[in-house]
Amino acid sequence: MLSADDPLPHRPERVLVAGVTGSGKTTLARRLGELWGLRHVEIDALFHGPGWTPRPEFLDDVRAFAAEDRWVTEWQYTSKGTDAFLTPRAQLAVWLDYPYPVVRGRLLRRTLARGILRKELWNGNREKGPWNLLNRDPEQNILAWQTKTLHTWSERMPGYVERFPHLTVVRLTHPRETERWLRAQAEASGVSIAPPKRRSRDR
């Protein structure tokens, strides 16, 4: 497993971004797509149909884009079967392993902004209002879900490293470290990168 200061063995063409809800996976995936010229597939948009119902075509869509040569996406829905298609094909996994106060603050700001502004997310869906934060059900309250899954990647990642030796894993432990790592990748690629943007919809 590499750190922010370790060079990549090669320029990747298929990338997964891992991290707890609210860590900024979608933002980083989008920026990596721009940096390396990869197609960013937002996996939430493939999963959620109208009315927050799972799309029956979800795994077929995942299988199709995983077979492509160049892409970047969020490493999610492993319990739904995405590991069968994404992980064997991916060359790089970037793990956002941020401290709890960082991810909690990010998710709280995002959730409040989405709930108050009622911004459309995927396929006409909008998050419920901020009052839903009082719900203790992890399936209904995104903050409760974050708490429930906070250590999921710490528990799973060693197994992934062992099962998929072809997969280079980079662990980034703070947003400042991520920005330093991105600058290093941009310099290695001979391109410039835009500064991070605040996006209330990003995971």
FIZA-911154 format. One record per residue (C-alpha): residue in one letter; x, y, z. Coordinates in steps of 0.02 Angstrom, whole numbers, padded with zeros to 5 digits, always signed. Layout:
N
AXYZ;...
This chain:
203
M+00000+00000+00000;L+00072+00168-00053;S+00070+00335+00037;A+00050+00509-00034;D+00238+00524-00059;D+00264+00363-00155;P+00269+00371-00346;L+00145+00267-00443;P+00220+00120-00538;H+00129+00175-00695;R-00005+00296-00754;P-00170+00206-00720;E-00312+00190-00844;R-00445+00117-00728;V-00464+00191-00554;L-00574+00162-00401;V-00594+00292-00262;A-00635+00219-00091;G-00689+00301+00070;V-00830+00320+00193;T-00984+00419+00141;G-00941+00604+00143;S-00754+00584+00117;G-00759+00662-00056;K-00750+00512-00172;T-00849+00589-00314;T-00752+00752-00309;L-00586+00661-00318;A-00647+00540-00452;R-00701+00687-00558;R-00534+00775-00536;L-00437+00617-00577;G-00541+00596-00733;E-00494+00771-00787;L-00311+00745-00742;W-00286+00579-00831;G-00418+00593-00967;L-00528+00454-00895;R-00716+00439-00911;H-00794+00472-00742;V-00943+00359-00711;E-01039+00415-00556;I-01097+00249-00488;D-01236+00324-00381;A-01319+00384-00541;L-01319+00206-00606;F-01391+00132-00447;H-01531+00253-00401;G-01684+00254-00512;P-01832+00373-00491;G-01900+00374-00314;W-01734+00307-00246;T-01777+00134-00313;P-01629+00026-00367;R-01616+00014-00556;P-01632-00166-00618;E-01500-00128-00751;F-01372-00076-00621;L-01253-00224-00629;D-01269-00236-00818;D-01215-00054-00830;V-01071-00083-00709;R-01014-00234-00810;A-01020-00133-00970;F-00916+00014-00913;A-00794-00096-00816;A-00753-00181-00981;E-00701-00014-01057;D-00518+00033-01065;R-00518+00198-00971;W-00627+00249-00824;V-00635+00311-00645;T-00777+00283-00522;E-00820+00275-00338;W-00788+00107-00254;Q-00963+00074-00190;Y-01104-00054-00190;T-00987-00198-00159;S-01129-00287-00069;K-01230-00273-00230;G-01100-00366-00331;T-00991-00230-00407;D-00830-00315-00350;A-00859-00450-00478;F-00829-00323-00617;L-00737-00170-00551;T-00598-00234-00439;P-00523-00362-00560;R-00514-00228-00694;A-00453-00081-00590;Q-00269-00037-00589;L-00270+00092-00449;A-00374+00117-00292;V-00362+00283-00201;W-00420+00264-00021;L-00477+00422+00068;D-00446+00369+00248;Y-00482+00537+00332;P-00506+00575+00517;Y-00683+00565+00585;P-00703+00754+00616;V-00658+00788+00434;V-00782+00666+00357;R-00917+00708+00483;G-00904+00894+00450;R-00904+00868+00262;L-01056+00755+00266;L-01153+00869+00384;R-01125+01021+00273;R-01169+00924+00116;T-01326+00849+00191;L-01390+01014+00257;A-01356+01100+00091;R-01444+00964-00009;G-01592+00960+00109;I-01617+01148+00117;L-01588+01183-00068;R-01681+01025-00124;K-01554+01004-00263;E-01589+00865-00386;L-01463+00724-00376;W-01490+00572-00487;N-01641+00531-00595;G-01753+00661-00513;N-01710+00613-00334;R-01683+00739-00197;E-01624+00711-00020;K-01751+00732+00118;G-01751+00889+00223;P-01629+00917+00368;W-01759+00855+00492;N-01721+00680+00431;L-01556+00691+00525;L-01656+00652+00683;N-01695+00479+00614;R-01584+00346+00694;D-01611+00218+00556;P-01449+00202+00453;E-01554+00163+00299;Q-01642+00331+00315;N-01514+00446+00398;I-01352+00472+00303;L-01259+00525+00461;A-01312+00365+00549;W-01255+00269+00395;Q-01085+00352+00403;T-01067+00305+00585;K-01115+00125+00549;T-00991+00108+00405;L-00851+00218+00473;H-00723+00078+00489;T-00779-00028+00342;W-00632+00012+00230;S-00503-00009+00369;E-00572-00183+00396;R-00587-00230+00213;M-00434-00154+00130;P-00303-00280+00192;G-00408-00419+00117;Y-00423-00327-00049;V-00235-00301-00055;E-00209-00487-00030;R-00345-00545-00152;F-00300-00423-00292;P-00110-00409-00299;H-00120-00319-00467;L-00211-00173-00385;T-00104-00027-00328;V-00180+00053-00172;V-00139+00230-00117;R-00195+00278+00059;L-00223+00464+00089;T-00254+00516+00269;H-00304+00700+00256;P-00371+00819+00121;R-00206+00914+00126;E-00116+00752+00088;T-00234+00721-00056;E-00199+00892-00129;R-00011+00860-00116;W-00032+00691-00200;L-00136+00768-00340;R-00005+00901-00371;A+00128+00765-00384;Q+00023+00667-00509;A-00005+00825-00611;E+00180+00863-00614;A+00219+00685-00666;S+00091+00699-00806;G+00150+00872-00859;V-00020+00955-00833;S-00094+01082-00713;I-00240+01048-00598;A-00382+01158-00543;P-00404+01192-00356;P-00537+01091-00266;K-00716+01153-00279;R-00849+01141-00147;R-00990+01033-00213;S-01134+00991-00100;R-01179+00836-00200;D-01011+00750-00191;R-00983+00593-00088;
